[in-house]
């Protein structure tokens, strides 16, 4: 249940997200994309895609099933994701070997964790997945500072020179079993103030990027 102030904030974010989505995407589509992108652009289907991202679990998306869910062709879905990525609304985090149009094992997160609340509220959904929020926050803090990829062993792999650092993101009760046998790995935990060993408070992710 939201307090009145929180409700006003979410309403404002929802309206702002609407303007950013449609205005920015149409601008990008008209300037930089193909005629095919403009013809396939559907505000309603785009909203459906955004709602799907907002309320789904951490999305390692299956393009074949998603195109059926949204009601578009595979090529159109790729165009939508390309536009959303270029508009900096979503962040597509691929595996290190992933090609631009290869979505297998990629993570598709909103560029800002706040967008989850705005889109979910607009879609009359009460809850968003906390895992999405945490991973979106971590990716937003690291973005531009280090190459970040989706990992098959953990949530992310961060490249720092020759170092390949495996990253797991979770709540305060997150165990370290997924990184136990990994040489260079850390768990970023939400809900803790002080870290221990290779467990680090999630809010410190920004300091990693600015060290």
Backbone as a chain_set.jsonl record, in Angstrom:
{"seq": "XXXXXXXXXXXXXXXXXXXXXXXXXXXXXXXXXXXXXXXXXXXXXXXXXXXXXXXXXXXXXXXXXXXXXXXXXXXXXXXXXXXXXXXXXXXXXXXXXXXXXXXXXXXXXXXXXXXXXXXXXXXXXXXXXXXXXXXXXXXXXXXXXXXXXXXXXXXXXXXXXXXXXXXXXXXXXXXXXXXXXXXXXXXXXXXXXXXXXXXXXXXXXXXXXXX", "coords": {"N": [[0.847, -1.198, 0.0], [0.596, 2.163, -0.914], [1.73, 5.283, 0.345], [0.179, 8.552, 0.185], [2.07, 10.46, -0.828], [3.948, 8.774, -2.037], [2.338, 7.598, -3.934], [1.742, 9.766, -5.576], [4.28, 10.257, -6.568], [4.754, 7.911, -8.06], [2.723, 8.101, -9.947], [3.6, 10.375, -11.292], [6.05, 9.441, -12.268], [5.095, 7.435, -13.929], [3.691, 8.856, -15.938], [5.797, 10.358, -16.934], [7.474, 8.346, -17.868], [5.867, 7.413, -19.918], [5.901, 9.586, -21.743], [8.616, 9.728, -22.314], [9.076, 7.185, -23.422], [7.363, 7.045, -25.777], [7.888, 9.479, -27.122], [10.727, 9.548, -27.355], [11.284, 7.131, -28.599], [9.868, 7.326, -31.025], [11.216, 9.437, -32.134], [13.78, 8.365, -32.471], [13.139, 6.23, -34.154], [12.247, 7.583, -36.417], [14.483, 8.988, -37.208], [16.753, 7.294, -37.273], [16.175, 4.615, -37.933], [14.952, 1.956, -40.031], [12.467, 2.045, -42.679], [10.901, -0.086, -42.257], [10.931, -0.349, -39.468], [9.383, 1.844, -38.667], [6.914, 1.219, -39.794], [6.278, -1.044, -38.376], [5.99, -0.153, -35.844], [4.133, -0.07, -32.952], [2.326, 1.404, -30.523], [0.686, 0.215, -28.595], [1.475, -2.491, -28.566], [4.089, -2.167, -27.878], [3.81, -1.169, -25.281], [2.793, -3.453, -24.131], [4.98, -5.131, -24.31], [6.785, -3.759, -22.636], [5.388, -3.948, -20.22], [5.533, -6.675, -19.859], [8.285, -7.016, -19.444], [8.493, -5.581, -17.076], [7.068, -7.009, -15.072], [7.893, -9.616, -15.157], [9.938, -12.387, -14.053], [13.541, -12.316, -13.57], [14.579, -11.689, -16.704], [15.629, -13.994, -18.847], [15.159, -14.104, -21.822], [13.074, -15.979, -24.029], [12.936, -15.721, -27.308], [11.23, -16.862, -29.208], [8.904, -17.654, -27.79], [8.214, -15.22, -26.714], [7.566, -13.565, -28.866], [5.133, -14.578, -29.604], [3.658, -14.049, -27.313], [3.607, -11.221, -27.314], [2.586, -10.735, -29.81], [3.809, -10.197, -32.286], [6.087, -10.351, -35.12], [9.247, -12.142, -35.255], [11.306, -10.538, -36.331], [10.214, -7.973, -35.981], [10.106, -7.864, -33.212], [12.827, -7.884, -32.609], [13.446, -5.393, -33.696], [11.997, -3.722, -31.962], [13.35, -4.157, -29.519], [15.842, -3.198, -30.25], [15.253, -0.464, -30.654], [14.388, 0.249, -28.057], [16.723, -0.215, -26.636], [18.51, 1.618, -27.828], [17.227, 3.94, -27.17], [17.821, 4.04, -24.565], [16.152, 2.946, -22.643], [15.896, 0.288, -22.006], [18.346, -2.101, -20.94], [20.318, -4.285, -22.563], [21.894, -7.094, -21.672], [24.214, -9.112, -22.761], [25.709, -12.409, -23.228], [29.266, -12.91, -23.057], [30.152, -13.817, -25.5], [28.058, -13.265, -27.111], [26.324, -12.271, -30.051], [25.09, -9.183, -31.609], [22.352, -9.642, -32.352], [21.728, -11.904, -31.018], [19.913, -13.281, -28.558], [19.9, -15.305, -26.775], [20.278, -16.455, -23.519], [20.695, -13.856, -22.71], [20.228, -10.946, -20.626], [17.522, -8.791, -20.108], [17.011, -5.779, -18.943], [15.474, -2.948, -17.328], [16.837, 0.269, -17.869], [16.89, 2.059, -15.754], [16.078, 1.274, -12.401], [13.77, 2.473, -11.387], [11.912, 2.575, -13.423], [10.604, 0.163, -13.474], [8.654, 0.305, -11.432], [7.044, 2.405, -12.368], [6.05, 1.449, -14.853], [4.801, -0.947, -14.065], [2.835, 0.054, -12.347], [1.304, 1.528, -14.14], [0.299, -0.545, -15.597], [-1.501, -1.656, -13.912], [-0.474, -3.388, -12.027], [0.446, -4.59, -8.867], [2.855, -5.364, -7.744], [6.384, -5.602, -8.248], [9.102, -7.592, -9.371], [11.549, -8.167, -6.999], [14.063, -9.085, -7.538], [14.542, -8.252, -10.166], [14.68, -5.473, -9.752], [16.954, -5.231, -8.13], [18.998, -6.289, -9.789], [18.83, -4.579, -11.966], [19.514, -2.171, -10.723], [22.185, -2.736, -9.951], [23.388, -3.136, -12.498], [22.965, -0.606, -13.592], [24.636, 0.954, -12.047], [27.171, 0.031, -12.651], [27.355, 0.357, -15.332], [29.089, 1.477, -18.142], [31.435, 1.825, -16.752], [32.768, -0.611, -16.485], [33.055, -3.446, -18.693], [30.175, -5.436, -18.814], [28.603, -8.534, -18.546], [26.151, -11.124, -19.18], [26.095, -14.057, -17.233], [26.685, -17.584, -17.214], [27.19, -18.913, -14.926], [26.757, -17.288, -12.712], [24.963, -14.26, -11.842], [26.064, -12.075, -13.251], [29.01, -11.327, -15.196], [31.873, -9.487, -14.743], [34.296, -7.597, -16.401], [37.539, -6.712, -15.733], [40.203, -5.489, -16.906], [42.427, -8.072, -17.171], [41.09, -9.582, -15.417], [38.337, -11.656, -14.646], [35.439, -11.315, -13.22], [33.054, -12.865, -11.315], [29.688, -12.173, -10.533], [27.145, -12.225, -8.154], [23.841, -11.28, -7.367], [21.598, -10.369, -4.822], [19.165, -10.709, -2.085], [19.379, -10.023, 1.501], [19.523, -12.52, 2.649], [20.775, -14.066, 0.823], [22.739, -16.778, -0.139], [26.192, -17.897, -0.338], [26.712, -20.032, -1.936], [26.635, -20.315, -4.719], [28.913, -19.099, -5.62], [30.908, -20.38, -4.406], [32.898, -22.165, -5.352], [34.221, -20.646, -7.157], [36.915, -18.747, -8.455], [37.282, -15.922, -8.467], [34.993, -14.076, -7.263], [31.943, -12.457, -6.171], [29.27, -11.579, -3.906], [26.675, -9.351, -4.117], [24.662, -7.882, -1.824], [21.377, -6.922, -1.084], [19.914, -4.956, 1.484], [21.743, -5.189, 3.528], [24.154, -3.508, 5.588], [26.828, -3.611, 6.151], [29.593, -5.236, 4.783], [31.084, -8.557, 4.441], [33.885, -10.606, 4.077], [33.58, -11.92, 0.909], [31.075, -10.867, 0.494], [29.152, -8.103, -0.309], [27.593, -4.995, 0.405], [24.794, -4.054, -1.548], [24.306, -1.373, -2.16], [26.787, -0.281, -2.405], [27.688, -0.68, -4.93], [27.993, 1.398, -6.742], [30.316, 2.602, -5.853], [32.203, 0.772, -6.587], [32.245, 1.166, -9.321], [33.356, 3.672, -9.41], [35.839, 3.588, -8.365]], "CA": [[0.0, 0.0, 0.0], [1.413, 3.347, -1.051], [1.329, 6.528, 0.977], [-0.196, 9.54, -0.839], [3.252, 11.021, -1.474], [4.506, 7.739, -2.899], [1.415, 7.424, -5.052], [1.959, 10.903, -6.479], [5.563, 10.05, -7.229], [4.616, 6.858, -9.056], [1.923, 8.664, -11.036], [4.474, 11.271, -12.052], [7.004, 8.599, -12.986], [4.357, 6.737, -14.978], [3.447, 9.8, -17.034], [7.096, 10.713, -17.505], [7.922, 7.183, -18.633], [5.049, 7.394, -21.138], [6.405, 10.6, -22.67], [9.957, 9.332, -22.726], [8.96, 6.023, -24.294], [6.798, 7.291, -27.091], [8.593, 10.573, -27.784], [12.101, 9.197, -27.669], [11.297, 6.025, -29.554], [9.446, 7.811, -32.334], [12.306, 10.269, -32.649], [14.833, 7.459, -32.926], [12.646, 5.469, -35.296], [12.133, 8.454, -37.59], [15.795, 9.487, -37.623], [17.837, 6.344, -37.489], [15.797, 3.251, -38.256], [14.456, 1.698, -41.365], [11.035, 2.228, -42.895], [10.284, -1.266, -41.652], [10.738, -0.057, -38.041], [8.259, 2.771, -38.528], [5.674, 0.512, -40.131], [5.981, -2.062, -37.359], [5.865, 0.481, -34.532], [2.791, -0.082, -32.377], [2.403, 1.851, -29.137], [0.001, -0.754, -27.743], [2.307, -3.687, -28.426], [5.271, -1.751, -27.141], [3.414, -1.14, -23.872], [2.652, -4.846, -23.71], [6.341, -5.625, -24.136], [7.332, -3.124, -21.442], [4.708, -4.542, -19.069], [6.079, -8.021, -19.709], [9.601, -6.856, -18.829], [8.342, -5.028, -15.725], [6.498, -7.92, -14.077], [8.457, -10.954, -15.276], [11.146, -12.693, -13.303], [14.732, -11.918, -14.309], [14.216, -12.198, -18.03], [16.469, -14.616, -19.854], [13.997, -14.259, -22.681], [12.965, -16.868, -25.174], [12.361, -14.886, -28.356], [10.142, -17.572, -29.886], [7.682, -17.578, -26.982], [7.895, -13.82, -26.477], [6.919, -12.984, -30.048], [3.738, -15.021, -29.536], [3.067, -13.327, -26.188], [3.404, -9.827, -27.697], [1.793, -10.713, -31.041], [4.576, -9.604, -33.386], [7.048, -11.265, -35.727], [10.565, -12.127, -34.621], [12.037, -9.364, -36.81], [9.644, -6.782, -35.332], [10.537, -7.903, -31.813], [14.216, -7.429, -32.615], [13.407, -3.95, -33.943], [11.538, -3.094, -30.722], [14.433, -4.193, -28.546], [16.875, -2.291, -30.742], [14.798, 0.894, -30.364], [14.395, 0.434, -26.602], [18.123, -0.164, -26.221], [19.079, 2.878, -28.302], [16.567, 5.015, -26.407], [18.301, 3.888, -23.189], [15.054, 2.55, -21.769], [16.303, -1.02, -21.511], [19.752, -2.483, -21.059], [20.436, -5.68, -22.973], [23.177, -7.603, -21.214], [24.433, -10.376, -23.451], [26.873, -13.185, -22.814], [30.482, -12.32, -23.617], [30.289, -14.236, -26.898], [26.792, -13.028, -27.787], [26.268, -11.318, -31.157], [24.046, -8.172, -31.389], [20.988, -10.14, -32.475], [21.595, -13.177, -30.304], [19.353, -12.984, -27.241], [19.962, -16.482, -25.918], [20.956, -16.245, -22.236], [20.868, -12.433, -22.417], [19.308, -10.347, -19.654], [16.938, -7.544, -20.575], [16.64, -5.04, -17.745], [15.275, -1.522, -17.525], [18.054, 1.048, -17.634], [16.747, 2.558, -14.385], [15.139, 0.442, -11.632], [12.509, 3.195, -11.155], [10.969, 2.336, -14.524], [9.784, -1.011, -13.128], [7.49, 0.745, -10.659], [6.18, 3.234, -13.211], [5.375, 0.613, -15.858], [3.918, -1.879, -13.36], [1.69, 0.828, -11.869], [0.485, 1.857, -15.304], [-0.331, -1.785, -16.051], [-2.358, -2.101, -12.812], [0.184, -4.455, -11.278], [0.823, -4.069, -7.559], [4.194, -5.748, -7.324], [7.43, -5.881, -9.218], [10.018, -8.586, -8.835], [12.682, -7.514, -6.334], [15.287, -9.508, -8.225], [14.715, -7.339, -11.302], [15.094, -4.168, -9.228], [18.337, -5.332, -7.661], [19.923, -6.472, -10.908], [18.794, -3.336, -12.735], [20.302, -1.196, -9.97], [23.603, -3.075, -10.07], [23.827, -2.873, -13.87], [22.964, 0.843, -13.82], [25.786, 1.529, -11.355], [28.405, -0.43, -13.296], [27.283, 0.696, -16.757], [30.058, 2.439, -18.644], [32.696, 1.754, -16.005], [33.384, -1.883, -16.834], [32.226, -4.334, -19.516], [29.341, -6.307, -17.986], [27.957, -9.54, -19.38], [25.358, -12.159, -18.523], [26.942, -15.213, -16.936], [26.028, -18.879, -17.08], [27.48, -19.429, -13.587], [26.179, -16.384, -11.725], [24.1, -13.277, -12.497], [26.848, -11.258, -14.184], [30.464, -11.402, -15.18], [32.45, -8.153, -14.941], [35.661, -7.7, -16.907], [38.418, -5.643, -15.275], [41.495, -5.868, -17.473], [42.512, -9.513, -17.384], [40.259, -10.242, -14.41], [36.959, -12.027, -14.969], [34.842, -11.347, -11.881], [31.675, -13.348, -11.301], [28.876, -11.386, -9.601], [25.799, -12.68, -7.798], [23.09, -10.194, -6.746], [20.43, -10.916, -4.13], [18.743, -10.111, -0.83], [20.281, -10.204, 2.644], [19.645, -13.944, 2.973], [21.426, -14.739, -0.301], [23.888, -17.586, 0.265], [27.348, -17.794, -1.216], [26.991, -21.343, -2.517], [26.821, -20.224, -6.167], [30.252, -18.614, -5.927], [31.812, -21.066, -3.48], [34.031, -22.784, -6.035], [34.728, -19.731, -8.18], [38.163, -18.139, -8.008], [37.161, -14.47, -8.285], [33.539, -13.883, -7.286], [31.389, -11.683, -5.06], [27.822, -11.472, -3.79], [26.18, -8.031, -3.723], [23.426, -8.156, -1.097], [20.473, -5.843, -0.709], [19.41, -5.059, 2.849], [22.81, -5.234, 4.54], [24.901, -2.251, 5.641], [28.26, -3.891, 6.266], [29.965, -6.457, 4.092], [31.994, -9.483, 5.107], [34.565, -11.467, 3.102], [33.207, -11.55, -0.467], [29.709, -10.348, 0.47], [29.249, -6.648, -0.354], [26.28, -4.336, 0.333], [24.442, -3.684, -2.924], [24.37, 0.073, -2.366], [28.172, 0.1, -2.672], [28.04, -0.986, -6.33], [28.425, 2.637, -7.378], [31.7, 2.862, -5.465], [33.025, -0.108, -7.415], [32.367, 1.802, -10.632], [34.089, 4.936, -9.302], [37.079, 3.408, -7.567]], "C": [[0.882, 1.247, 0.0], [0.844, 4.505, -0.235], [0.983, 7.544, -0.108], [0.992, 10.136, -1.572], [3.884, 10.049, -2.447], [3.639, 7.538, -4.134], [1.598, 8.547, -6.066], [3.254, 10.734, -7.257], [5.441, 9.017, -8.341], [3.77, 7.33, -10.238], [2.779, 9.566, -11.922], [5.463, 10.47, -12.883], [6.333, 7.892, -14.155], [4.127, 7.631, -16.184], [4.745, 10.184, -17.732], [7.627, 9.57, -18.369], [7.17, 7.088, -19.955], [5.595, 8.365, -22.174], [7.779, 10.222, -23.207], [9.883, 8.194, -23.732], [8.546, 6.418, -25.694], [7.544, 8.396, -27.835], [9.975, 10.177, -28.246], [12.162, 8.097, -28.728], [10.89, 6.483, -30.95], [10.529, 8.677, -32.964], [13.417, 9.398, -33.214], [14.398, 6.703, -34.175], [12.621, 6.321, -36.558], [13.498, 8.895, -38.109], [16.747, 8.372, -38.048], [17.446, 4.954, -37.928], [15.231, 3.145, -39.657], [12.966, 1.976, -41.446], [10.268, 1.072, -42.263], [9.998, -1.031, -40.166], [9.523, 0.821, -37.829], [6.934, 2.081, -38.791], [5.274, -0.458, -39.03], [5.728, -1.463, -35.981], [4.403, 0.514, -34.089], [2.909, 0.278, -30.907], [1.792, 0.82, -28.193], [0.862, -1.99, -27.513], [3.603, -3.376, -27.692], [4.977, -1.714, -25.645], [3.292, -2.556, -23.318], [4.026, -5.468, -23.451], [6.961, -5.052, -22.864], [6.708, -3.691, -20.171], [5.245, -5.939, -18.789], [7.442, -7.968, -19.024], [9.46, -6.463, -17.357], [7.926, -6.07, -14.698], [7.04, -9.342, -14.166], [9.609, -11.135, -14.297], [12.344, -12.278, -14.153], [14.674, -12.525, -15.702], [15.382, -12.674, -18.888], [15.496, -15.043, -20.954], [14.167, -15.295, -23.781], [12.227, -16.092, -26.264], [11.164, -15.555, -29.027], [8.836, -17.475, -29.108], [7.241, -16.131, -26.778], [7.188, -13.178, -27.668], [5.442, -13.375, -30.097], [2.994, -14.245, -28.45], [2.713, -11.886, -26.58], [2.551, -9.703, -28.95], [2.479, -10.009, -32.188], [5.507, -10.657, -33.96], [8.382, -11.171, -35.003], [11.352, -10.882, -35.032], [11.538, -8.084, -36.144], [10.073, -6.713, -33.87], [11.985, -7.445, -31.686], [14.285, -5.917, -32.813], [12.991, -3.201, -32.672], [12.664, -3.036, -29.698], [15.575, -3.27, -28.956], [16.516, -0.841, -30.425], [14.852, 1.189, -28.865], [15.816, 0.56, -26.066], [18.75, 1.169, -26.615], [18.461, 4.085, -27.598], [16.986, 5.01, -24.94], [17.159, 3.678, -22.202], [15.343, 1.167, -21.188], [17.808, -1.19, -21.696], [19.791, -3.963, -21.391], [21.839, -6.163, -22.612], [23.36, -9.014, -21.773], [25.565, -11.161, -22.81], [28.089, -12.61, -23.533], [30.644, -12.668, -25.095], [29.047, -13.919, -27.725], [26.882, -11.971, -28.878], [25.111, -10.353, -30.917], [22.621, -8.689, -31.464], [20.812, -11.522, -31.854], [21.142, -12.861, -28.888], [19.441, -14.175, -26.285], [20.842, -16.209, -24.704], [21.288, -14.783, -21.942], [19.873, -11.999, -21.352], [18.811, -9.033, -20.222], [16.349, -6.843, -19.359], [16.327, -3.597, -18.11], [16.549, -0.783, -17.124], [18.059, 1.638, -16.22], [15.767, 1.672, -13.634], [13.806, 1.127, -11.375], [11.463, 2.915, -12.225], [10.082, 1.133, -14.23], [8.508, -0.591, -12.406], [6.516, 1.533, -11.528], [5.39, 2.391, -14.192], [4.398, -0.348, -15.198], [2.667, -1.159, -12.869], [0.741, 1.144, -13.014], [-0.28, 0.64, -15.807], [-1.229, -2.406, -14.979], [-1.798, -3.327, -12.099], [0.701, -3.878, -9.965], [2.288, -4.307, -7.202], [5.137, -5.875, -8.514], [8.404, -6.848, -8.566], [11.254, -7.897, -8.254], [14.006, -7.889, -6.995], [15.584, -8.62, -9.417], [15.265, -5.998, -10.837], [16.568, -4.2, -8.837], [19.322, -5.425, -8.829], [19.973, -5.224, -11.791], [19.637, -2.259, -12.047], [21.791, -1.477, -10.128], [24.129, -2.728, -11.453], [23.91, -1.376, -14.149], [24.163, 1.517, -13.161], [27.106, 1.197, -12.049], [28.494, 0.054, -14.735], [28.284, 1.78, -17.157], [31.399, 2.39, -17.949], [33.479, 0.493, -16.35], [32.485, -2.631, -17.821], [31.483, -5.324, -18.61], [28.563, -7.251, -18.886], [27.087, -10.464, -18.521], [26.243, -13.391, -18.357], [26.115, -16.485, -16.813], [26.222, -19.456, -15.679], [26.813, -18.603, -12.5], [25.246, -15.415, -12.45], [24.846, -12.5, -13.58], [28.308, -11.682, -14.146], [30.984, -10.02, -15.574], [33.908, -8.327, -15.356], [36.45, -6.474, -16.471], [39.831, -5.992, -15.728], [41.514, -7.353, -17.805], [41.663, -10.3, -16.384], [38.848, -10.503, -14.956], [36.256, -12.263, -13.642], [33.38, -11.765, -11.969], [30.902, -12.624, -10.193], [27.508, -12.032, -9.402], [25.115, -11.535, -7.054], [21.855, -10.78, -6.066], [20.081, -10.139, -2.871], [19.707, -10.456, 0.295], [20.482, -11.668, 3.008], [20.319, -14.747, 1.862], [22.664, -15.481, 0.17], [25.017, -17.463, -0.757], [27.655, -19.099, -1.946], [27.244, -21.284, -4.02], [28.218, -19.739, -6.54], [31.328, -19.365, -5.153], [33.069, -21.594, -4.17], [34.601, -21.914, -7.154], [35.912, -18.946, -7.626], [38.0, -16.659, -7.653], [35.687, -14.098, -8.39], [33.065, -13.186, -6.015], [29.861, -11.746, -5.089], [27.488, -10.054, -3.336], [24.796, -8.22, -3.123], [22.653, -6.88, -0.789], [20.048, -6.044, 0.746], [20.476, -5.251, 3.908], [23.602, -3.92, 4.468], [26.4, -2.465, 5.635], [28.552, -5.223, 5.589], [30.891, -7.329, 4.919], [32.551, -10.425, 4.049], [34.174, -11.026, 1.68], [31.72, -11.234, -0.601], [29.775, -8.827, 0.631], [27.845, -6.057, -0.365], [25.996, -3.835, -1.089], [24.594, -2.189, -3.178], [25.781, 0.561, -2.666], [28.599, -0.172, -4.109], [28.559, 0.247, -7.056], [29.862, 2.992, -7.045], [32.658, 1.968, -6.231], [33.286, 0.549, -8.762], [33.252, 3.036, -10.587], [35.395, 4.805, -8.529], [38.293, 3.919, -8.347]], "O": [[1.799, 1.37, 0.812], [-0.371, 4.677, -0.141], [1.46, 7.405, -1.234], [0.95, 10.306, -2.791], [4.305, 10.429, -3.539], [4.144, 7.334, -5.238], [1.609, 8.306, -7.273], [3.32, 11.029, -8.45], [5.961, 9.218, -9.439], [4.06, 7.002, -11.388], [2.689, 9.518, -13.149], [5.693, 10.773, -14.053], [6.913, 7.762, -15.233], [4.342, 7.214, -17.322], [4.793, 10.318, -18.954], [8.158, 9.792, -19.457], [7.746, 6.733, -20.984], [5.737, 8.015, -23.346], [8.065, 10.375, -24.395], [10.543, 8.23, -24.77], [9.257, 6.171, -26.668], [7.806, 8.274, -29.032], [10.357, 10.434, -29.387], [12.993, 8.138, -29.635], [11.495, 6.077, -31.942], [10.731, 8.651, -34.178], [13.932, 9.659, -34.301], [15.165, 6.549, -35.125], [12.937, 5.837, -37.644], [13.661, 9.146, -39.303], [17.453, 8.489, -39.049], [18.325, 4.165, -38.274], [15.063, 4.141, -40.361], [12.288, 2.124, -40.43], [9.14, 1.233, -41.797], [8.961, -1.454, -39.656], [8.725, 0.581, -36.923], [5.947, 2.326, -38.097], [4.089, -0.672, -38.777], [5.307, -2.162, -35.06], [3.547, 1.065, -34.781], [3.52, -0.456, -30.131], [2.325, 0.579, -27.109], [0.965, -2.477, -26.387], [4.144, -4.218, -26.976], [5.785, -2.167, -24.836], [3.65, -2.815, -22.169], [4.209, -6.229, -22.5], [7.593, -5.781, -22.1], [7.394, -3.892, -19.169], [5.395, -6.339, -17.635], [7.727, -8.77, -18.134], [10.203, -6.942, -16.501], [8.387, -6.021, -13.557], [6.69, -10.188, -13.343], [10.174, -10.168, -13.786], [12.184, -11.928, -15.322], [14.717, -13.745, -15.854], [16.039, -11.883, -19.565], [15.066, -16.195, -21.006], [15.236, -15.457, -24.369], [11.028, -15.838, -26.147], [10.192, -14.884, -29.375], [7.779, -17.241, -29.694], [6.047, -15.846, -26.681], [6.305, -12.339, -27.488], [4.604, -12.607, -30.57], [1.848, -13.836, -28.639], [1.645, -11.389, -26.222], [1.87, -8.696, -29.145], [1.839, -9.309, -32.973], [5.697, -11.721, -33.371], [8.62, -10.239, -34.234], [11.988, -10.242, -34.195], [12.332, -7.214, -35.785], [10.368, -5.636, -33.352], [12.33, -6.704, -30.765], [15.089, -5.239, -32.174], [13.569, -2.165, -32.345], [12.904, -1.997, -29.085], [16.202, -2.635, -28.108], [17.368, -0.073, -29.98], [15.311, 2.255, -28.455], [16.078, 1.344, -25.154], [19.45, 1.782, -25.81], [19.104, 5.125, -27.452], [16.561, 5.867, -24.164], [17.196, 4.169, -21.074], [15.065, 0.908, -20.016], [18.439, -0.506, -22.502], [19.353, -4.798, -20.599], [22.834, -5.702, -23.17], [22.739, -9.971, -21.311], [26.29, -10.646, -21.958], [27.94, -11.892, -24.522], [31.215, -11.887, -25.856], [28.984, -14.263, -28.905], [27.448, -10.899, -28.663], [24.23, -10.65, -30.111], [21.76, -8.226, -30.716], [19.841, -12.22, -32.147], [21.878, -12.255, -28.11], [19.092, -14.054, -25.111], [21.992, -15.789, -24.834], [22.069, -14.493, -21.036], [18.811, -12.602, -21.194], [19.594, -8.247, -20.758], [15.324, -7.258, -18.819], [16.854, -3.077, -19.093], [17.238, -1.158, -16.176], [19.103, 1.706, -15.572], [14.712, 1.342, -14.176], [12.801, 0.447, -11.166], [10.264, 3.007, -11.964], [8.939, 1.08, -14.682], [7.418, -1.066, -12.725], [5.303, 1.348, -11.432], [4.186, 2.592, -14.35], [3.292, -0.551, -15.7], [1.563, -1.697, -12.962], [-0.477, 1.04, -12.871], [-1.367, 0.768, -16.371], [-1.666, -3.548, -15.119], [-2.543, -4.188, -11.631], [1.317, -2.813, -9.946], [2.884, -3.539, -6.447], [4.73, -6.211, -9.626], [8.508, -6.905, -7.34], [11.925, -7.133, -8.947], [14.95, -7.099, -7.007], [16.738, -8.269, -9.662], [16.19, -5.449, -11.437], [17.331, -3.297, -9.181], [20.341, -4.735, -8.856], [21.032, -4.86, -12.301], [20.38, -1.528, -12.702], [22.572, -0.567, -10.405], [25.182, -2.104, -11.584], [24.811, -0.921, -14.854], [24.654, 2.532, -13.654], [28.043, 1.995, -12.03], [29.586, 0.149, -15.295], [28.311, 2.862, -16.572], [32.398, 2.861, -18.492], [34.702, 0.528, -16.491], [31.267, -2.461, -17.785], [32.087, -5.965, -17.75], [27.944, -6.83, -19.862], [27.266, -10.566, -17.307], [27.04, -13.72, -19.236], [24.972, -16.449, -16.356], [25.51, -20.379, -15.282], [26.358, -19.141, -11.491], [24.786, -15.71, -13.553], [24.332, -12.293, -14.679], [28.771, -12.309, -13.193], [30.59, -9.46, -16.596], [34.655, -9.095, -14.75], [36.087, -5.342, -16.79], [40.564, -6.696, -15.033], [40.72, -7.832, -18.615], [41.533, -11.519, -16.486], [38.263, -9.662, -15.638], [36.455, -13.299, -13.008], [32.57, -11.101, -12.616], [31.388, -12.479, -9.071], [26.807, -12.344, -10.366], [25.732, -10.889, -6.207], [21.144, -11.592, -6.659], [20.619, -9.062, -2.617], [20.73, -11.103, 0.07], [21.496, -12.024, 3.609], [20.421, -15.97, 1.952], [23.542, -14.893, 0.803], [24.822, -16.992, -1.877], [28.737, -19.254, -2.512], [27.987, -22.11, -4.55], [28.66, -19.95, -7.67], [32.511, -19.032, -5.231], [34.172, -21.483, -3.634], [35.367, -22.388, -7.993], [35.907, -18.533, -6.466], [38.53, -16.204, -6.64], [35.188, -13.835, -9.484], [33.672, -13.295, -4.95], [29.247, -11.938, -6.138], [27.962, -9.606, -2.292], [23.868, -8.658, -3.804], [23.208, -5.897, -0.3], [19.847, -7.176, 1.186], [20.149, -5.455, 5.078], [23.701, -3.305, 3.406], [27.157, -1.611, 5.173], [27.846, -6.21, 5.798], [31.412, -6.91, 5.952], [31.81, -10.974, 3.234], [34.415, -9.88, 1.3], [31.165, -11.325, -1.696], [30.373, -8.321, 1.581], [26.979, -6.565, -1.078], [26.869, -3.261, -1.74], [24.967, -1.779, -4.277], [25.963, 1.687, -3.128], [29.748, 0.079, -4.47], [29.46, 0.151, -7.888], [30.555, 3.61, -7.852], [33.795, 2.355, -6.498], [34.4, 0.499, -9.283], [33.838, 3.416, -11.601], [35.977, 5.8, -8.096], [39.418, 3.855, -7.849]]}, "num_chains": 1, "name": "protein.A"}
